[in-house]
């Protein structure tokens, strides 16, 4: 395990979004050798996110995967309210002891509108991998899926079918196919992001 990395997978379903928690579960199940945490449904709160940051405040690389409702301006829907990007950035700055690199993987509507910052107190670099443009919505699909991908944590299944985000399911396939279990390798893989865009039928937004 690489002790310099923290991975937090967040999934928050709602009435018209039923695949978000499965997205987070699927990403959590990937073979990242990092310190990993999973927040689902009612547990997706600012308090719980803050607690995870406090427990891991010596990490130098923070990866946040989020699937749920997104709003224009990059706001994300947690179970206890809507978080603005600056609130997430401020939360990180108030907890970590050293400067970090931040990786944001966002499968939500309008995710391309999440602002990127660099050299902001404790945040040296922010890298954003967003499922769609700032004026677009993100899509879900219903599929028969390989349950071997869910070894650590089981998904929510309905008649052997699983609802997942279109972006997430294709991103996971690319990660597994190319063994991209070091996020730093993502930064120079433009061909993979173009492939992801082609198979997801959404305009992927990458901010490096």
Backbone as ProteinMPNN parsed JSONL, in Angstrom:
{"seq_chain_A": "XXXXXXXXXXXXXXXXXXXXXXXXXXXXXXXXXXXXXXXXXXXXXXXXXXXXXXXXXXXXXXXXXXXXXXXXXXXXXXXXXXXXXXXXXXXXXXXXXXXXXXXXXXXXXXXXXXXXXXXXXXXXXXXXXXXXXXXXXXXXXXXXXXXXXXXXXXXXXXXXXXXXXXXXXXXXXXXXXXXXXXXXXXXXXXXXXXXXXXXXXXXXXXXX", "coords_chain_A": {"N_chain_A": [[0.842, -1.202, 0.0], [0.513, 2.234, -0.82], [1.361, 4.701, 1.262], [1.159, 7.391, 0.937], [-1.112, 8.147, -0.359], [-4.569, 8.912, -0.507], [-7.79, 7.722, -1.028], [-11.072, 8.582, -1.577], [-14.296, 7.495, -2.016], [-17.363, 8.56, -3.098], [-20.821, 8.262, -3.142], [-24.074, 9.222, -3.895], [-27.284, 8.507, -4.068], [-30.48, 9.533, -5.501], [-33.95, 10.426, -6.05], [-34.237, 10.371, -8.875], [-31.805, 9.439, -9.683], [-30.205, 6.534, -9.596], [-27.898, 5.098, -9.742], [-25.638, 6.092, -8.537], [-24.513, 5.346, -6.044], [-23.715, 2.765, -6.665], [-21.757, 3.421, -8.549], [-19.758, 4.581, -6.918], [-19.179, 2.378, -5.309], [-18.222, 0.58, -7.232], [-15.896, 1.918, -8.114], [-14.465, 1.993, -5.743], [-13.904, -0.701, -5.458], [-11.868, -1.142, -7.249], [-8.42, -1.996, -7.921], [-6.72, -0.221, -6.432], [-3.909, 0.488, -4.553], [-4.193, 2.046, -2.159], [-4.931, 3.988, 0.792], [-8.282, 3.627, 1.505], [-11.625, 4.899, 1.464], [-15.18, 4.749, 1.815], [-18.116, 6.444, 1.164], [-21.554, 6.471, 1.357], [-24.899, 7.309, 0.33], [-26.863, 8.394, 3.006], [-24.647, 8.803, 4.537], [-23.005, 10.512, 3.215], [-21.827, 13.141, 4.14], [-20.743, 16.433, 5.13], [-19.499, 16.408, 7.599], [-18.598, 13.741, 7.866], [-16.815, 13.609, 5.721], [-14.945, 15.492, 6.528], [-13.999, 14.199, 8.806], [-12.648, 12.003, 7.709], [-10.618, 13.33, 6.318], [-9.236, 14.44, 8.528], [-8.274, 12.147, 9.793], [-6.415, 11.327, 8.001], [-4.446, 13.214, 7.585], [-1.778, 13.473, 6.931], [-1.289, 12.619, 4.427], [-0.13, 12.949, 1.015], [-1.261, 12.956, -1.436], [-4.482, 13.239, -2.627], [-7.406, 11.682, -3.594], [-10.55, 12.109, -4.835], [-13.47, 10.562, -5.601], [-16.569, 11.234, -6.972], [-20.012, 10.621, -7.29], [-23.179, 11.663, -8.098], [-25.828, 14.073, -7.702], [-25.105, 16.95, -9.585], [-24.554, 20.468, -9.877], [-24.791, 23.615, -11.619], [-21.831, 25.558, -11.824], [-20.224, 23.864, -10.488], [-21.12, 22.773, -8.091], [-21.82, 20.244, -5.644], [-24.001, 17.613, -4.659], [-24.47, 16.602, -1.485], [-25.662, 14.449, 1.184], [-26.416, 16.047, 3.27], [-26.716, 18.544, 2.237], [-25.895, 21.006, -0.318], [-22.672, 21.274, -1.577], [-20.387, 23.821, -2.237], [-17.668, 24.313, -4.58], [-15.547, 25.853, -3.38], [-15.939, 25.349, -0.693], [-15.176, 22.697, -0.435], [-12.479, 22.873, -1.173], [-11.584, 24.601, 0.878], [-12.027, 22.976, 3.097], [-10.146, 20.969, 2.726], [-7.779, 22.486, 2.88], [-7.832, 23.238, 5.547], [-7.247, 20.958, 6.933], [-5.02, 19.307, 6.12], [-1.55, 18.623, 6.708], [0.717, 18.979, 5.121], [1.575, 20.18, 1.783], [-0.547, 19.119, -0.884], [-1.353, 17.058, -3.749], [-4.312, 17.126, -5.563], [-6.836, 15.075, -6.81], [-9.723, 14.999, -8.653], [-12.491, 13.14, -9.491], [-15.302, 13.208, -11.22], [-18.539, 12.22, -11.638], [-21.175, 13.496, -12.621], [-23.891, 15.733, -13.34], [-23.089, 18.714, -15.131], [-20.433, 18.682, -14.375], [-18.072, 19.5, -15.548], [-17.861, 22.14, -14.934], [-16.611, 22.457, -12.53], [-14.352, 24.346, -10.751], [-10.846, 24.693, -11.338], [-8.015, 24.833, -9.251], [-4.705, 25.931, -8.386], [-1.772, 25.893, -6.357], [-2.945, 26.816, -3.934], [-2.849, 27.583, -0.876], [-2.613, 24.754, 0.974], [-3.011, 23.136, -1.196], [-1.341, 22.071, -3.875], [-1.535, 21.225, -6.592], [-4.4, 20.731, -8.66], [-6.2, 18.259, -10.253], [-8.642, 17.518, -12.564], [-11.135, 15.288, -13.574], [-13.796, 15.055, -15.416], [-17.175, 14.091, -16.097], [-18.721, 15.349, -18.031], [-19.468, 18.395, -19.88], [-19.671, 21.82, -18.624], [-22.239, 22.676, -19.13], [-23.747, 20.464, -19.593], [-25.624, 17.398, -19.043], [-25.082, 14.376, -17.184], [-25.104, 10.873, -17.904], [-26.882, 7.797, -17.057], [-26.814, 4.165, -17.148], [-28.469, 0.983, -17.559], [-27.392, -2.204, -16.944], [-26.334, -5.648, -17.466], [-23.89, -6.735, -15.364], [-20.43, -7.47, -14.684], [-20.008, -9.246, -11.907], [-17.689, -9.954, -10.691], [-16.207, -7.733, -10.477], [-16.844, -6.61, -8.137], [-15.613, -7.272, -5.54], [-14.832, -6.42, -2.966], [-16.931, -4.882, -1.951], [-20.364, -5.14, -2.275], [-22.672, -4.451, -4.996], [-25.768, -2.581, -5.532], [-28.423, -4.414, -6.656], [-30.9, -5.118, -9.12], [-32.979, -7.459, -10.19], [-30.802, -8.857, -11.388], [-29.654, -6.824, -12.767], [-27.708, -3.861, -12.979], [-27.563, -0.485, -12.152], [-25.552, 2.058, -13.4], [-23.306, 4.85, -13.738], [-22.683, 6.129, -16.954], [-20.225, 7.252, -17.645], [-18.617, 6.373, -15.476], [-18.657, 3.529, -15.624], [-17.366, 3.051, -18.057], [-14.93, 4.337, -17.623], [-13.859, 2.721, -15.594], [-13.53, 0.337, -17.013], [-11.487, 1.089, -18.789], [-9.428, 1.684, -16.991], [-8.994, -0.874, -15.861], [-8.34, -2.401, -18.127], [-5.951, -1.257, -18.955], [-4.385, -1.261, -16.741], [-4.227, 1.023, -15.007], [-3.475, 1.889, -12.302], [-2.095, 3.739, -10.922], [-2.57, 6.946, -10.252], [-1.067, 9.092, -11.086], [-0.095, 8.356, -13.533], [-2.205, 8.881, -15.133], [-2.015, 11.414, -16.084], [-0.671, 11.802, -18.461], [-2.031, 10.468, -20.47], [-3.574, 10.973, -22.878], [-4.733, 9.69, -25.061], [-6.268, 7.678, -23.917], [-8.252, 9.132, -22.623], [-9.548, 10.243, -24.777], [-10.558, 7.938, -25.949], [-12.308, 7.179, -23.891], [-14.152, 9.253, -24.024], [-15.255, 8.779, -26.542], [-16.61, 6.337, -26.225], [-18.363, 6.884, -24.232], [-20.106, 8.766, -25.102], [-20.287, 11.362, -24.245], [-19.04, 14.633, -23.661], [-16.061, 14.579, -22.393], [-14.361, 16.261, -19.785], [-11.192, 17.3, -19.069], [-8.962, 18.594, -16.799], [-5.799, 19.536, -16.343]], "CA_chain_A": [[0.0, 0.0, 0.0], [1.223, 3.502, -0.841], [0.829, 5.468, 2.38], [1.048, 8.814, 0.596], [-2.33, 8.345, -1.138], [-5.892, 8.737, 0.107], [-8.888, 7.633, -1.992], [-12.416, 8.654, -0.993], [-15.328, 7.245, -3.022], [-18.614, 9.126, -2.588], [-21.974, 8.018, -3.999], [-25.309, 9.674, -3.242], [-28.467, 8.332, -4.911], [-31.658, 10.372, -5.258], [-35.134, 9.855, -6.689], [-34.058, 10.123, -10.311], [-30.459, 8.922, -9.9], [-30.13, 5.311, -8.8], [-26.634, 4.39, -9.956], [-24.501, 6.828, -7.964], [-23.864, 4.546, -5.009], [-23.013, 1.69, -7.374], [-20.548, 4.0, -9.139], [-18.754, 4.705, -5.859], [-18.804, 1.016, -4.923], [-17.413, 0.029, -8.317], [-14.578, 2.552, -8.102], [-13.824, 1.541, -4.504], [-13.465, -2.077, -5.664], [-10.688, -1.211, -8.104], [-7.224, -2.459, -7.22], [-5.815, 0.844, -6.011], [-3.259, 0.142, -3.29], [-4.207, 3.278, -1.393], [-5.889, 4.055, 1.894], [-9.56, 3.839, 0.817], [-12.828, 5.123, 2.269], [-16.405, 4.732, 1.018], [-19.258, 7.16, 1.747], [-22.738, 6.203, 0.539], [-26.218, 7.733, 0.777], [-26.998, 9.313, 4.133], [-23.329, 9.042, 5.129], [-22.252, 11.499, 2.432], [-21.99, 14.409, 4.846], [-19.546, 17.243, 5.32], [-18.875, 15.95, 8.842], [-17.871, 12.501, 7.611], [-15.695, 13.931, 4.846], [-13.971, 16.17, 7.377], [-13.413, 13.193, 9.689], [-11.685, 11.235, 6.911], [-9.46, 14.211, 6.118], [-8.5, 14.573, 9.787], [-7.589, 10.884, 10.064], [-5.405, 11.082, 6.961], [-3.939, 14.55, 7.286], [-0.379, 13.452, 6.526], [-1.207, 12.165, 3.04], [0.36, 13.967, 0.078], [-2.086, 12.85, -2.641], [-5.869, 12.985, -2.249], [-8.252, 11.369, -4.745], [-11.969, 12.086, -4.481], [-14.42, 10.146, -6.632], [-17.926, 11.626, -6.588], [-21.132, 10.383, -8.2], [-24.418, 12.148, -7.498], [-26.335, 15.264, -8.376], [-24.233, 18.1, -9.725], [-25.247, 21.697, -10.242], [-23.931, 24.549, -12.332], [-20.829, 26.167, -10.963], [-19.433, 22.815, -9.862], [-21.647, 22.391, -6.778], [-22.077, 18.811, -5.518], [-25.085, 17.338, -3.721], [-24.262, 15.642, -0.411], [-26.945, 14.149, 1.829], [-26.764, 17.118, 4.209], [-26.762, 19.833, 1.568], [-25.103, 21.205, -1.531], [-21.357, 21.833, -1.282], [-19.731, 24.608, -3.271], [-16.251, 23.93, -4.718], [-14.672, 26.529, -2.428], [-16.09, 24.688, 0.6], [-14.345, 21.494, -0.477], [-11.092, 23.324, -1.137], [-11.3, 25.126, 2.223], [-11.989, 21.845, 4.018], [-8.84, 20.333, 2.545], [-6.742, 23.384, 3.387], [-7.885, 23.331, 7.004], [-6.963, 19.662, 7.558], [-3.783, 18.615, 5.777], [-0.359, 19.236, 7.294], [1.649, 19.318, 4.049], [0.927, 20.445, 0.499], [-1.031, 17.898, -1.527], [-1.936, 17.043, -5.085], [-5.718, 16.731, -5.458], [-7.428, 14.488, -8.009], [-11.181, 14.959, -8.551], [-13.147, 12.362, -10.539], [-16.683, 13.648, -11.001], [-19.576, 11.701, -12.534], [-22.397, 14.206, -12.257], [-24.259, 16.776, -14.292], [-22.382, 20.0, -15.102], [-19.183, 18.48, -13.639], [-16.991, 20.243, -16.195], [-17.821, 23.484, -14.393], [-15.894, 22.513, -11.256], [-13.169, 25.173, -11.021], [-9.535, 24.147, -11.009], [-7.104, 25.767, -8.594], [-3.338, 25.476, -8.129], [-1.027, 26.701, -5.387], [-3.923, 27.437, -3.048], [-2.479, 27.151, 0.47], [-2.086, 23.38, 1.046], [-3.264, 22.423, -2.461], [-0.338, 22.452, -4.877], [-2.131, 20.989, -7.917], [-5.715, 20.087, -8.75], [-6.457, 17.609, -11.534], [-10.077, 17.236, -12.612], [-11.611, 14.374, -14.608], [-15.232, 15.294, -15.308], [-17.952, 13.257, -17.021], [-19.407, 16.131, -19.059], [-19.166, 19.816, -19.879], [-20.329, 22.602, -17.587], [-23.645, 22.905, -19.482], [-24.309, 19.174, -19.993], [-26.008, 16.432, -18.018], [-24.385, 13.1, -17.238], [-26.096, 9.815, -18.131], [-26.779, 6.491, -16.432], [-27.261, 3.037, -17.965], [-28.832, -0.244, -16.847], [-26.676, -3.26, -17.647], [-25.875, -6.849, -16.772], [-22.507, -6.364, -15.153], [-19.536, -8.491, -14.158], [-19.981, -9.142, -10.45], [-16.319, -10.146, -10.238], [-15.637, -6.411, -10.239], [-17.333, -6.151, -6.836], [-15.101, -8.238, -4.57], [-14.739, -5.851, -1.619], [-18.213, -4.307, -1.537], [-21.343, -5.573, -3.265], [-23.521, -3.383, -5.536], [-27.227, -2.664, -5.432], [-28.83, -5.156, -7.856], [-32.329, -5.266, -9.335], [-33.193, -8.482, -11.226], [-29.499, -9.129, -12.002], [-29.207, -5.645, -13.504], [-27.07, -2.845, -12.154], [-27.549, 0.872, -12.7], [-24.252, 2.7, -13.247], [-23.048, 6.011, -14.58], [-22.053, 5.777, -18.228], [-18.828, 7.665, -17.527], [-17.893, 5.535, -14.512], [-18.485, 2.146, -16.083], [-16.355, 3.034, -19.113], [-13.657, 4.687, -16.999], [-13.367, 1.53, -14.906], [-13.065, -0.606, -18.032], [-10.203, 1.573, -19.299], [-8.448, 1.497, -15.91], [-8.683, -2.295, -15.733], [-7.714, -2.886, -19.36], [-4.608, -0.697, -19.108], [-3.731, -1.305, -15.43], [-3.935, 2.398, -14.619], [-3.713, 1.953, -10.858], [-1.321, 4.853, -10.386], [-3.266, 8.091, -10.843], [-0.107, 9.999, -11.725], [0.034, 7.938, -14.928], [-3.35, 9.403, -15.884], [-1.781, 12.79, -16.519], [-0.123, 11.838, -19.82], [-2.733, 9.425, -21.218], [-4.613, 11.66, -23.65], [-5.427, 8.735, -25.935], [-7.269, 6.967, -23.124], [-9.381, 10.028, -22.359], [-10.289, 10.345, -26.033], [-11.304, 6.68, -26.05], [-13.4, 7.257, -22.925], [-15.148, 10.174, -24.568], [-15.922, 8.151, -27.691], [-17.508, 5.253, -25.83], [-19.329, 7.38, -23.251], [-21.024, 9.675, -25.81], [-20.342, 12.606, -23.494], [-17.826, 15.422, -23.831], [-15.276, 14.493, -21.173], [-13.56, 17.448, -19.494], [-9.977, 16.997, -18.312], [-8.213, 19.799, -16.425], [-4.527, 19.085, -15.797]], "C_chain_A": [[0.873, 1.246, 0.0], [0.609, 4.424, 0.205], [0.715, 6.957, 2.103], [-0.263, 9.148, -0.118], [-3.579, 8.07, -0.305], [-6.944, 8.747, -0.993], [-10.214, 7.632, -1.241], [-13.435, 8.502, -2.118], [-16.688, 7.632, -2.432], [-19.733, 8.86, -3.597], [-23.266, 8.363, -3.277], [-26.47, 9.57, -4.222], [-29.536, 9.367, -4.569], [-32.809, 9.776, -6.055], [-34.912, 9.504, -8.153], [-32.636, 9.707, -10.679], [-30.269, 7.714, -8.987], [-28.806, 4.567, -8.951], [-25.437, 4.999, -9.262], [-23.766, 6.017, -6.901], [-23.146, 3.355, -5.625], [-21.736, 2.2, -8.024], [-19.426, 4.056, -8.104], [-18.255, 3.33, -5.414], [-17.883, 0.396, -5.965], [-16.002, 0.612, -8.291], [-13.788, 2.124, -6.866], [-13.238, 0.139, -4.677], [-12.25, -2.209, -6.575], [-9.431, -1.465, -7.266], [-6.219, -1.341, -6.957], [-5.226, 0.48, -4.648], [-3.071, 1.397, -2.453], [-5.056, 3.072, -0.144], [-7.237, 4.46, 1.318], [-10.704, 3.997, 1.81], [-14.028, 5.218, 1.329], [-17.523, 5.425, 1.789], [-20.455, 7.003, 0.818], [-23.979, 6.812, 1.181], [-26.194, 8.721, 1.917], [-25.669, 9.611, 4.815], [-22.486, 10.04, 4.352], [-22.489, 12.883, 3.03], [-20.657, 15.135, 4.943], [-18.781, 16.78, 6.561], [-18.043, 14.693, 8.606], [-16.661, 12.728, 6.704], [-14.577, 14.583, 5.656], [-13.255, 15.172, 8.287], [-12.354, 12.369, 8.947], [-10.432, 12.065, 6.657], [-8.607, 14.291, 7.38], [-7.689, 13.311, 10.099], [-6.436, 10.614, 9.106], [-4.635, 12.353, 6.607], [-2.456, 14.62, 6.953], [-0.2, 12.974, 5.084], [-0.765, 13.311, 2.13], [-0.413, 13.971, -1.236], [-3.494, 12.442, -2.23], [-6.7, 12.806, -3.518], [-9.689, 11.295, -4.257], [-12.769, 11.687, -5.714], [-15.814, 10.518, -6.146], [-18.907, 11.273, -7.687], [-22.419, 10.771, -7.479], [-24.94, 13.319, -8.293], [-25.252, 16.336, -8.425], [-25.037, 19.294, -10.209], [-24.265, 22.646, -10.93], [-23.018, 25.285, -11.351], [-19.989, 25.151, -10.222], [-19.917, 22.388, -8.491], [-22.059, 20.915, -6.776], [-23.086, 18.551, -4.408], [-24.697, 16.227, -2.743], [-25.601, 15.437, 0.309], [-27.378, 15.256, 2.788], [-26.745, 18.503, 3.573], [-25.857, 19.882, 0.353], [-23.786, 21.897, -1.165], [-20.831, 22.608, -2.483], [-18.271, 24.164, -3.381], [-15.342, 24.573, -3.68], [-14.775, 25.904, -1.038], [-15.238, 23.42, 0.67], [-12.875, 21.876, -0.408], [-10.714, 23.831, 0.257], [-11.186, 24.003, 3.246], [-10.646, 21.126, 3.934], [-7.738, 21.199, 3.151], [-6.702, 23.429, 4.91], [-7.456, 22.047, 7.697], [-5.57, 19.104, 7.302], [-2.553, 19.386, 6.254], [0.62, 19.717, 6.228], [0.872, 19.636, 2.773], [0.571, 19.122, -0.174], [-1.304, 18.147, -3.009], [-3.341, 16.462, -4.95], [-6.227, 16.249, -6.809], [-8.938, 14.38, -7.782], [-11.749, 14.215, -9.747], [-14.64, 12.527, -10.306], [-17.616, 13.069, -12.054], [-20.901, 12.315, -12.103], [-22.683, 15.272, -13.31], [-23.432, 18.04, -14.047], [-20.996, 19.903, -14.45], [-18.005, 19.234, -14.251], [-16.866, 21.666, -15.692], [-17.12, 23.587, -13.053], [-14.586, 23.259, -11.47], [-11.885, 24.508, -10.556], [-8.682, 25.216, -10.338], [-5.739, 25.118, -8.426], [-2.691, 26.44, -7.148], [-1.964, 27.521, -4.496], [-3.691, 26.896, -1.644], [-1.908, 25.732, 0.435], [-2.267, 22.603, -0.259], [-2.291, 22.921, -3.524], [-0.921, 22.357, -6.284], [-3.503, 20.371, -7.761], [-5.887, 19.54, -10.16], [-7.914, 17.144, -11.541], [-10.397, 16.354, -13.823], [-13.13, 14.356, -14.509], [-15.988, 14.585, -16.425], [-18.585, 14.035, -18.167], [-19.019, 17.601, -18.943], [-20.02, 20.557, -18.843], [-21.802, 22.871, -17.88], [-24.353, 21.613, -19.891], [-24.733, 18.347, -18.782], [-25.271, 15.114, -18.255], [-25.415, 11.974, -17.227], [-25.808, 8.56, -17.316], [-27.244, 5.415, -17.418], [-27.637, 1.875, -17.044], [-28.219, -1.405, -17.623], [-26.602, -4.522, -16.786], [-24.375, -6.675, -16.606], [-21.739, -7.485, -14.479], [-19.404, -8.339, -12.629], [-18.599, -9.427, -9.879], [-15.63, -8.811, -9.967], [-16.012, -5.882, -8.855], [-16.902, -7.134, -5.738], [-15.115, -7.692, -3.142], [-16.092, -5.414, -1.085], [-19.221, -4.593, -2.637], [-22.224, -4.415, -3.729], [-24.989, -3.584, -5.2], [-27.734, -3.259, -6.738], [-30.345, -5.264, -7.909], [-32.535, -6.227, -10.512], [-31.941, -8.703, -12.071], [-28.971, -7.955, -12.829], [-28.681, -4.609, -12.516], [-27.157, -1.508, -12.87], [-26.206, 1.498, -12.375], [-24.19, 3.953, -14.103], [-22.295, 5.598, -15.828], [-20.555, 6.107, -18.201], [-18.048, 6.7, -16.638], [-17.642, 4.142, -15.048], [-17.423, 2.064, -17.176], [-14.979, 3.42, -18.593], [-13.047, 3.469, -16.315], [-12.834, 0.505, -15.899], [-11.695, -0.197, -18.561], [-9.107, 1.394, -18.248], [-8.022, 0.037, -15.823], [-7.924, -2.81, -16.958], [-6.262, -2.457, -19.459], [-3.822, -0.645, -17.791], [-3.301, 0.079, -14.951], [-4.226, 2.61, -13.132], [-2.783, 2.934, -10.147], [-1.885, 6.116, -11.028], [-2.308, 9.075, -11.505], [0.107, 9.641, -13.195], [-1.119, 8.461, -15.789], [-3.011, 10.72, -16.584], [-1.217, 12.88, -17.935], [-0.757, 10.768, -20.713], [-3.884, 10.024, -22.034], [-5.402, 10.709, -24.547], [-6.52, 7.986, -25.183], [-8.485, 7.847, -22.857], [-10.207, 10.239, -23.617], [-11.126, 9.088, -26.266], [-12.511, 6.698, -25.114], [-14.517, 8.151, -23.438], [-15.948, 9.528, -25.694], [-16.926, 7.086, -27.265], [-18.561, 5.711, -24.828], [-20.364, 8.311, -23.869], [-21.295, 10.948, -25.001], [-19.011, 13.315, -23.702], [-17.057, 15.451, -22.517], [-14.433, 15.758, -21.012], [-12.407, 17.053, -18.591], [-9.254, 18.313, -18.046], [-6.952, 19.36, -15.688], [-3.637, 20.25, -15.42]], "O_chain_A": [[1.86, 1.315, 0.732], [-0.526, 4.876, 0.054], [0.225, 7.708, 2.947], [-0.503, 10.309, -0.449], [-3.631, 7.129, 0.486], [-6.989, 9.674, -1.802], [-10.449, 6.788, -0.376], [-13.439, 9.288, -3.065], [-17.107, 7.1, -1.404], [-19.602, 9.198, -4.773], [-23.527, 7.863, -2.182], [-26.635, 10.422, -5.095], [-29.509, 9.99, -3.507], [-32.651, 8.723, -6.673], [-35.352, 8.452, -8.615], [-32.3, 9.63, -11.861], [-30.185, 7.85, -7.767], [-28.618, 3.513, -8.344], [-24.327, 4.481, -9.381], [-22.535, 6.007, -6.865], [-22.074, 2.972, -5.154], [-20.732, 1.488, -8.05], [-18.298, 3.639, -8.368], [-17.063, 3.14, -5.172], [-16.885, -0.238, -5.623], [-15.023, -0.122, -8.432], [-12.577, 1.918, -6.941], [-12.192, -0.172, -4.106], [-11.662, -3.287, -6.662], [-9.394, -1.185, -6.068], [-5.026, -1.488, -7.221], [-5.963, 0.197, -3.703], [-1.954, 1.764, -2.088], [-5.804, 2.1, -0.041], [-7.345, 5.521, 0.704], [-10.752, 3.334, 2.846], [-13.916, 5.7, 0.201], [-17.84, 5.049, 2.918], [-20.387, 7.355, -0.36], [-24.11, 6.836, 2.405], [-25.571, 9.778, 1.811], [-25.569, 10.564, 5.587], [-21.381, 10.382, 4.772], [-23.251, 13.686, 2.493], [-19.589, 14.529, 4.85], [-17.55, 16.766, 6.563], [-16.916, 14.591, 9.088], [-15.61, 12.116, 6.895], [-13.403, 14.258, 5.482], [-12.05, 15.285, 8.512], [-11.292, 12.074, 9.497], [-9.314, 11.56, 6.769], [-7.381, 14.216, 7.302], [-6.569, 13.39, 10.603], [-5.583, 9.768, 9.374], [-4.223, 12.538, 5.462], [-1.926, 15.706, 6.716], [0.923, 12.931, 4.58], [-0.992, 14.484, 2.428], [-0.248, 14.875, -2.055], [-3.682, 11.422, -1.566], [-6.699, 13.664, -4.401], [-10.007, 10.507, -3.367], [-12.751, 12.375, -6.735], [-16.202, 10.158, -5.035], [-18.684, 11.576, -8.859], [-22.712, 10.273, -6.391], [-24.534, 13.532, -9.436], [-24.571, 16.594, -7.432], [-26.068, 19.145, -10.865], [-23.05, 22.48, -10.822], [-23.393, 25.585, -10.217], [-19.135, 25.519, -9.415], [-19.188, 21.697, -7.781], [-22.577, 20.402, -7.768], [-23.04, 19.182, -3.352], [-24.607, 15.059, -3.122], [-26.559, 16.171, 0.065], [-28.565, 15.392, 3.086], [-26.758, 19.515, 4.274], [-25.149, 18.924, 0.042], [-23.777, 22.955, -0.534], [-20.831, 22.107, -3.608], [-17.693, 23.693, -2.402], [-14.451, 23.909, -3.149], [-13.805, 25.925, -0.281], [-14.652, 23.111, 1.708], [-12.11, 21.265, 0.338], [-9.633, 23.517, 0.756], [-10.355, 24.063, 4.153], [-10.082, 20.725, 4.952], [-6.864, 20.693, 3.855], [-5.639, 23.638, 5.494], [-7.313, 22.029, 8.92], [-4.992, 18.481, 8.193], [-2.512, 20.616, 6.215], [1.279, 20.742, 6.405], [-0.332, 19.395, 2.691], [1.295, 18.134, -0.05], [-1.462, 19.284, -3.453], [-3.536, 15.433, -4.303], [-6.07, 16.929, -7.823], [-9.378, 13.741, -6.826], [-11.519, 14.608, -10.891], [-15.177, 12.043, -9.31], [-17.495, 13.392, -13.236], [-21.649, 11.728, -11.322], [-21.799, 15.655, -14.076], [-23.12, 18.385, -12.908], [-20.442, 20.915, -14.021], [-17.049, 19.57, -13.552], [-15.878, 22.339, -15.983], [-17.032, 24.676, -12.485], [-13.779, 22.842, -12.3], [-11.846, 23.849, -9.517], [-8.629, 26.359, -10.792], [-5.633, 23.895, -8.335], [-3.008, 27.628, -7.109], [-1.804, 28.73, -4.329], [-4.264, 25.875, -1.264], [-0.813, 25.532, -0.09], [-1.719, 21.509, -0.4], [-2.404, 24.047, -4.008], [-0.813, 23.297, -7.071], [-3.743, 19.585, -6.844], [-5.739, 20.269, -11.14], [-8.356, 16.456, -10.622], [-9.982, 16.642, -14.945], [-13.689, 13.716, -13.619], [-15.506, 14.491, -17.553], [-18.95, 13.44, -19.181], [-18.32, 17.994, -18.008], [-20.955, 20.0, -18.268], [-22.546, 23.254, -16.977], [-25.437, 21.659, -20.471], [-24.271, 18.562, -17.661], [-24.89, 14.788, -19.379], [-26.475, 12.102, -16.613], [-24.669, 8.288, -16.936], [-27.958, 5.696, -18.38], [-27.183, 1.797, -15.903], [-28.488, -1.576, -18.812], [-26.779, -4.482, -15.569], [-23.659, -6.488, -17.59], [-22.312, -8.335, -13.796], [-18.762, -7.409, -12.141], [-18.357, -9.169, -8.7], [-14.593, -8.764, -9.305], [-15.543, -4.818, -8.45], [-17.745, -7.752, -5.089], [-15.385, -8.441, -2.203], [-16.368, -5.56, 0.105], [-18.959, -4.318, -3.808], [-22.498, -3.498, -2.954], [-25.392, -4.614, -4.66], [-27.511, -2.692, -7.807], [-31.0, -5.475, -6.889], [-32.303, -5.872, -11.668], [-32.002, -8.734, -13.3], [-27.955, -8.082, -13.512], [-29.148, -4.503, -11.382], [-26.857, -1.414, -14.061], [-25.764, 1.48, -11.226], [-24.933, 4.093, -15.074], [-21.363, 4.798, -15.757], [-19.73, 5.33, -18.68], [-16.955, 6.262, -16.995], [-16.529, 3.626, -14.94], [-16.657, 1.101, -17.216], [-13.969, 2.895, -19.063], [-11.849, 3.216, -16.445], [-11.803, -0.123, -15.655], [-10.831, -1.051, -18.76], [-7.988, 1.0, -18.576], [-6.832, -0.261, -15.725], [-6.968, -3.573, -16.822], [-5.429, -3.196, -19.983], [-2.738, -0.064, -17.727], [-2.158, 0.279, -14.54], [-5.095, 3.396, -12.755], [-2.701, 2.949, -8.918], [-1.697, 6.335, -12.225], [-2.711, 9.817, -12.401], [0.446, 10.502, -14.007], [-1.026, 8.483, -17.017], [-3.655, 11.089, -17.566], [-1.284, 13.945, -18.55], [-0.101, 10.227, -21.603], [-5.035, 9.615, -21.884], [-6.598, 10.903, -24.766], [-7.576, 7.693, -25.744], [-9.618, 7.365, -22.865], [-11.425, 10.398, -23.544], [-12.266, 9.169, -26.724], [-13.605, 6.284, -25.496], [-15.696, 7.827, -23.296], [-17.162, 9.707, -25.789], [-17.982, 6.95, -27.883], [-19.543, 5.007, -24.596], [-21.38, 8.615, -23.245], [-22.379, 11.526, -25.065], [-17.98, 12.672, -23.895], [-17.361, 16.25, -21.631], [-13.864, 16.263, -21.98], [-12.611, 16.539, -17.491], [-8.967, 19.063, -18.98], [-7.017, 18.874, -14.559], [-2.521, 20.045, -14.942]]}, "name": "protein", "num_of_chains": 1, "seq": "XXXXXXXXXXXXXXXXXXXXXXXXXXXXXXXXXXXXXXXXXXXXXXXXXXXXXXXXXXXXXXXXXXXXXXXXXXXXXXXXXXXXXXXXXXXXXXXXXXXXXXXXXXXXXXXXXXXXXXXXXXXXXXXXXXXXXXXXXXXXXXXXXXXXXXXXXXXXXXXXXXXXXXXXXXXXXXXXXXXXXXXXXXXXXXXXXXXXXXXXXXXXXXXX"}
